[in-house]
């Protein structure tokens, strides 16, 4: 934006950002917001962190809290009548200390980089099966293309979780609409009645996970659910409700974000055949390519915090109860941090410093598994289908917090 152009009011920009059209390509709107500075006041009790440094500091600021039950009482009166947020505030993603540390300690070792490395052979096998299934779907489907979301980008992450948690293959497709509805509950709503689809989906998922826990308690296996149940029953400080809520969070976050990472990665590689060619043969390039996807077009665009106390933040007074929305996808394209940020460059130095997997105490527990899944699939996919091409202009879901494709039709060549 040049100095001669008038700045658009932040509230007007946000209204456009939250429209369906704005969600299809939010990046120019992020630039409009950054023109006001890295920290933008949206109202008396709402701030936007849109710069890289502002987002990075907010992710680690002890006075900016997750939207747990106490914080939701300040920012969303009436939320307790909605089961979507009742369950969300019971998992580690939406908890503060000491509950967050207590829950994260219980689950973290299962998803550490060391533990995830042992999942490699399983992920390799499931990726091979996913590519073979895609080929079969294309052969049996319509000639105009096959939907990658339906046939690949959702199916592989949920298959990986299915093996880890003992979710039978026949149950996995039916979880997709539930997960989609639950993630809409995390988007801004103008009326709490908009939470009802997420409420219904969360109730169904909770019922399923309660039954899964009961089955694994009665007949333990070698899966993580059985291990978690055994550890909880052996005297852990985790409650049964904690266990169910966090298993639900693992299923939702562990399928939706990797789905969107895969979809965005495949689309970008298909649009740049020179990158697809390098992905086929160069594992180190594939890892760099994925880091740039995470920076350039991430699956998560926004995170929410609430000020637990009055505090100074980048020279501004943020009062207790104020919402601070971290537009991390905007931070990932801050020209103060990344040179030519709107240019996709897998060889960009420092692209691993992107904000997409959060930071600090709330760094994404599933980051290593998401990376492994994508790094395993992409070379296999583009070796088998070197001429894979996206059909038409791909559209995105009507969401901004968790952003990805609703459908991604491709031809396989």
C-alpha positions in Angstrom: 0.0 0.0 0.0 1.5 3.3 -1.0 1.6 6.4 1.1 -0.9 8.1 -1.2 -3.5 5.5 -0.7 -6.1 6.1 2.1 -6.0 3.5 4.8 -9.1 1.4 5.1 -10.7 1.4 8.6 -9.7 -1.9 10.4 -13.3 -2.8 11.2 -14.3 -2.4 7.5 -11.4 -4.7 6.6 -12.4 -7.2 9.2 -16.0 -7.3 7.9 -14.7 -8.1 4.4 -12.3 -10.6 5.8 -15.1 -12.5 7.5 -17.2 -12.7 4.4 -17.2 -15.8 2.2 -15.4 -13.8 -0.5 -12.8 -12.5 1.9 -12.0 -16.0 3.1 -11.2 -17.2 -0.4 -8.2 -14.9 -0.5 -7.6 -13.1 2.8 -4.0 -12.1 2.1 -4.7 -8.6 0.6 -6.9 -7.9 3.6 -4.1 -8.9 6.0 -1.9 -6.3 4.1 -4.6 -3.7 4.6 -4.6 -4.4 8.4 -0.8 -4.4 8.6 -0.8 -0.9 7.1 -2.1 0.3 10.5 0.9 -1.3 12.3 1.7 -4.7 13.8 -0.9 -4.3 16.6 -4.3 -3.0 15.5 -7.1 -1.8 17.8 -10.5 -3.2 16.5 -12.6 -1.8 19.4 -12.4 -1.0 23.1 -11.9 -4.6 24.0 -10.5 -6.2 20.9 -7.0 -6.1 19.3 -5.5 -7.7 16.3 -1.9 -8.9 16.2 -1.0 -8.8 12.5 2.8 -8.4 12.4 5.3 -11.2 12.8 6.9 -9.9 16.0 3.6 -9.1 17.6 2.2 -12.6 16.9 5.4 -14.3 18.0 5.5 -12.4 21.3 1.8 -12.9 21.9 2.2 -16.6 21.5 4.6 -16.6 24.5 3.1 -13.8 26.6 2.1 -15.1 30.0 -0.5 -12.5 30.5 -2.4 -13.4 27.3 -4.4 -16.5 28.1 -6.1 -19.2 26.2 -9.9 -19.0 26.0 -10.6 -21.4 28.8 -13.8 -21.4 30.8 -13.0 -18.4 32.9 -11.8 -16.4 29.9 -14.9 -17.4 27.9 -17.1 -16.0 30.7 -15.5 -12.7 30.0 -15.7 -12.7 26.2 -18.7 -14.9 25.2 -21.5 -14.8 27.7 -23.9 -17.7 27.1 -21.3 -20.1 25.8 -21.9 -22.6 28.6 -25.2 -23.5 26.9 -23.3 -24.9 23.9 -21.7 -28.3 24.1 -19.1 -27.4 21.4 -17.4 -24.9 23.7 -18.2 -26.9 26.8 -15.9 -29.6 25.4 -13.4 -27.3 23.8 -12.6 -25.6 27.2 -11.9 -29.0 28.7 -9.0 -29.9 26.5 -5.4 -28.8 26.6 -5.7 -26.5 23.5 -8.0 -24.2 25.4 -6.6 -24.5 28.9 -4.2 -22.4 31.0 -2.0 -23.4 33.9 -2.1 -25.5 35.9 -4.5 -27.5 33.8 -2.7 -27.1 30.6 0.6 -28.4 32.0 -1.1 -31.3 33.7 -2.8 -32.5 30.5 0.0 -31.8 28.2 2.5 -33.8 30.3 0.1 -36.8 30.1 -0.1 -36.8 26.3 3.1 -35.2 25.1 5.5 -38.2 25.2 3.2 -40.1 22.7 3.6 -37.3 20.1 7.3 -36.3 20.7 9.6 -36.3 17.7 11.3 -39.4 19.1 8.0 -41.3 19.5 6.7 -40.1 16.1 9.8 -41.5 14.4 8.7 -45.0 15.3 5.4 -44.4 13.4 7.4 -44.1 10.1 6.7 -47.6 8.7 3.0 -47.3 9.5 2.8 -43.9 7.8 4.7 -45.3 4.8 2.2 -48.2 4.4 -0.8 -46.0 4.8 0.5 -43.5 2.3 1.1 -46.3 -0.2 -2.5 -47.5 0.4 -3.8 -43.9 0.0 -2.1 -43.4 -3.4 -3.4 -46.8 -4.6 -6.9 -45.9 -3.4 -6.7 -42.6 -5.2 -5.8 -44.4 -8.5 -8.8 -46.7 -8.1 -11.1 -43.8 -7.3 -10.0 -42.0 -10.4 -10.5 -45.1 -12.6 -14.0 -45.6 -11.2 -15.0 -41.9 -11.0 -16.1 -39.2 -13.4 -13.7 -38.3 -16.2 -13.6 -34.6 -15.2 -11.6 -35.4 -12.1 -11.4 -36.8 -8.6 -11.9 -34.8 -5.3 -8.6 -35.0 -3.4 -10.3 -33.9 -0.1 -12.7 -36.8 -0.2 -10.3 -39.4 -1.6 -6.9 -38.5 -0.1 -6.2 -35.4 2.1 -8.8 -36.3 4.8 -8.5 -40.1 4.5 -4.7 -40.3 5.1 -4.5 -38.3 8.3 -7.6 -40.0 9.8 -6.2 -43.4 8.8 -3.0 -42.5 10.6 -5.0 -41.5 13.7 -7.2 -44.6 13.3 -4.2 -46.9 13.6 -2.8 -44.9 16.5 -6.0 -44.6 18.5 -7.8 -47.8 17.3 -10.5 -46.2 15.3 -11.8 -48.8 12.8 -11.5 -48.0 9.1 -15.3 -48.3 8.7 -15.8 -45.5 11.3 -13.3 -43.0 9.8 -15.3 -41.6 6.9 -18.3 -40.8 9.1 -16.1 -38.6 11.3 -15.4 -36.1 8.5 -18.7 -34.1 8.6 -18.5 -34.1 12.4 -14.9 -32.6 12.4 -15.9 -30.0 9.8 -18.8 -28.8 11.9 -16.8 -28.7 15.1 -14.1 -26.6 13.5 -16.7 -24.0 12.5 -17.4 -23.4 16.2 -13.9 -21.9 16.6 -14.7 -19.2 14.0 -16.1 -15.8 15.0 -19.9 -15.9 15.3 -22.4 -13.1 15.3 -25.0 -15.1 17.1 -24.5 -18.1 19.5 -27.1 -20.0 17.5 -24.4 -20.4 14.9 -22.8 -22.8 17.3 -25.6 -25.4 17.0 -24.2 -27.5 14.2 -20.9 -27.7 16.1 -22.8 -28.6 19.2 -24.6 -31.5 17.6 -21.3 -32.7 16.0 -19.4 -32.5 19.3 -22.1 -34.5 21.1 -21.8 -37.3 18.5 -18.0 -37.3 18.7 -18.1 -37.3 22.5 -20.5 -40.3 22.5 -18.1 -42.1 20.1 -15.0 -41.4 22.2 -16.6 -42.4 25.4 -17.5 -45.7 23.8 -14.0 -46.1 22.4 -12.5 -45.6 25.8 -14.9 -48.1 27.3 -14.0 -50.7 24.6 -10.2 -50.2 25.1 -10.6 -50.4 28.9 -12.4 -53.7 28.5 -10.1 -55.1 25.8 -6.8 -53.3 25.8 -4.6 -53.4 22.7 -1.2 -51.9 21.6 -2.8 -48.6 20.5 -2.4 -45.2 22.2 -6.0 -45.1 23.4 -5.4 -48.3 25.4 -2.1 -46.8 26.8 -3.8 -43.6 27.8 -6.6 -45.5 29.5 -4.1 -47.7 31.4 -2.1 -44.7 32.5 -5.1 -42.8 33.7 -6.5 -45.7 35.6 -3.1 -46.4 37.2 -3.4 -43.2 39.3 -2.8 -40.3 36.9 -4.1 -36.9 37.9 -6.1 -36.9 34.6 -9.9 -37.3 35.0 -12.0 -39.4 32.8 -13.5 -36.2 31.3 -10.0 -34.9 30.6 -9.2 -38.1 28.8 -12.3 -37.9 26.6 -12.0 -34.2 25.9 -8.3 -34.5 24.8 -8.9 -37.6 22.7 -11.6 -35.6 20.9 -9.1 -32.7 20.4 -6.5 -35.1 19.0 -9.0 -36.5 16.5 -10.2 -33.0 15.4 -6.9 -31.2 15.3 -5.0 -34.2 14.1 -7.1 -34.7 11.0 -8.3 -31.2 9.9 -4.9 -29.3 10.0 -3.0 -32.1 8.3 -5.8 -32.4 5.7 -5.4 -28.7 4.9 -1.6 -28.9 4.9 -1.8 -31.7 2.4 -4.3 -30.0 0.2 -2.4 -26.7 0.0 0.9 -28.5 -0.6 -0.5 -30.6 -3.4 -2.2 -27.6 -5.0 0.9 -25.5 -4.9 3.2 -28.3 -6.2 0.7 -29.0 -9.1 0.8 -25.3 -10.0 4.6 -25.4 -10.0 5.7 -28.5 -11.9 9.4 -27.7 -11.3 8.7 -28.1 -7.6 6.8 -31.3 -8.1 9.7 -32.7 -10.0 12.1 -31.9 -7.2 9.7 -33.3 -4.6 9.8 -36.7 -6.4 13.5 -37.1 -5.8 14.8 -34.8 -3.0 13.7 -35.4 0.5 15.5 -32.3 1.8 13.8 -30.1 -0.7 10.4 -31.7 0.2 10.9 -30.7 3.8 11.8 -27.1 2.8 8.9 -27.0 0.4 6.5 -27.9 3.3 8.0 -25.3 5.6 7.3 -22.7 2.9 3.7 -23.9 2.5 3.3 -23.6 6.2 4.4 -20.0 5.9 2.8 -19.0 2.6 -0.6 -20.7 2.8 -1.0 -22.3 6.2 -3.9 -24.5 7.5 -4.3 -22.3 10.6 -4.8 -18.6 10.1 -5.9 -17.3 13.5 -5.5 -18.0 17.2 -7.3 -16.3 20.0 -6.1 -15.0 23.3 -7.7 -13.0 26.2 -5.9 -10.6 28.4 -5.9 -12.1 31.9 -4.8 -8.7 33.4 -4.2 -5.1 32.4 -0.9 -5.1 30.6 1.4 -3.1 28.2 1.8 -4.7 24.8 3.9 -3.0 22.1 3.3 0.3 23.7 -0.5 -0.1 24.0 -2.5 -0.8 27.1 -4.5 -4.0 26.7 -7.1 -4.2 29.5 -8.2 -7.4 31.3 -10.8 -9.3 29.3 -9.7 -7.8 26.0 -9.7 -10.3 23.1 -6.4 -10.4 21.2 -6.8 -12.2 17.8 -3.4 -13.4 16.5 -3.6 -13.4 12.7 -0.6 -15.7 12.3 -1.1 -16.1 8.6 -0.7 -12.3 8.3 2.5 -12.5 10.5 3.8 -15.2 8.2 3.7 -12.6 5.3 5.1 -9.7 7.3 7.6 -8.0 5.0 9.5 -6.8 8.1 10.4 -10.5 8.7 10.3 -12.2 5.2 11.7 -10.6 2.1 9.1 -10.6 -0.8 6.6 -12.5 1.5 4.0 -12.9 -1.2 6.4 -14.9 -3.3 6.4 -18.7 -2.8 10.1 -19.7 -2.4 10.9 -23.1 -1.0 14.6 -22.2 -0.9 13.9 -19.1 1.2 16.3 -19.0 4.2 14.5 -19.0 7.5 11.1 -20.2 6.4 11.1 -22.7 9.3 10.5 -19.7 11.5 6.9 -19.5 10.4 4.3 -19.2 13.2 1.8 -21.8 12.0 2.5 -24.5 14.6 2.3 -21.8 17.4 5.1 -21.4 19.9 5.9 -21.6 23.6 3.9 -23.8 25.9 1.2 -24.3 23.3 3.4 -25.4 20.4 1.4 -27.9 18.4 1.7 -31.3 19.8 1.0 -32.9 16.5 3.6 -30.9 14.4 6.1 -33.8 14.0 3.4 -36.2 12.9 1.9 -33.7 10.5 5.3 -33.0 8.9 6.0 -36.8 8.7 2.7 -37.5 7.0 3.2 -34.8 4.4 6.8 -35.6 3.7 5.9 -39.2 3.2 2.9 -38.7 0.9 4.1 -36.0 -1.5 7.0 -37.9 -3.1 4.9 -41.0 -3.5 2.0 -39.0 -5.0 4.0 -37.1 -7.6 6.1 -40.2 -8.6 2.9 -42.1 -9.3 1.0 -39.1 -10.9 3.6 -36.7 -12.4 1.0 -35.0 -14.4 -1.5 -34.4 -11.6 -3.3 -31.1 -12.3 -5.9 -29.1 -10.4 -9.2 -28.7 -12.2 -10.4 -25.1 -12.3 -10.0 -22.5 -9.5 -10.0 -24.3 -6.2 -12.4 -22.9 -3.5 -11.9 -22.7 0.2 -14.3 -23.5 3.1 -16.3 -20.7 4.7 -13.8 -20.6 7.6 -10.9 -18.4 8.6 -9.4 -19.9 11.8 -8.9 -23.3 10.2 -8.6 -22.6 6.4 -8.5 -25.2 3.7 -10.2 -26.6 0.7 -13.7 -28.0 0.9 -13.2 -29.7 -2.4 -10.0 -30.0 -4.5 -10.8 -31.7 -7.9 -7.8 -32.9 -9.8 -7.0 -35.0 -12.9 -4.2 -37.5 -12.5 -2.9 -37.7 -16.0 
